[in-house]
């Protein structure tokens, strides 16, 4: 005789149903969504850059005293803080 034949409740799953108000349910769902967004979104974990000045490519080349290709290499290697704005980049004056 198999274990399932000995105990017919072995494959059954039990759930518990609780009654909650619609406001409590909404609040719980919103809290879960907020937690998921906090885990997925790292924009809140970035250092504060509001006090730093953003420069375009031309200004950044003059500031760092490098050519455009060198600035691009610096950006790709992580040697200069930057933000992508649309199709262009802005560089942070530190």
Secondary structure as UniProt FT lines:
FT   HELIX           3..6
FT   TURN            8..11
FT   HELIX           22..40
FT   HELIX           43..45
FT   TURN            50..51
FT   STRAND          53..55
FT   HELIX           57..64
FT   HELIX           68..77
FT   STRAND          82..85
FT   TURN            86..87
FT   STRAND          88..93
//
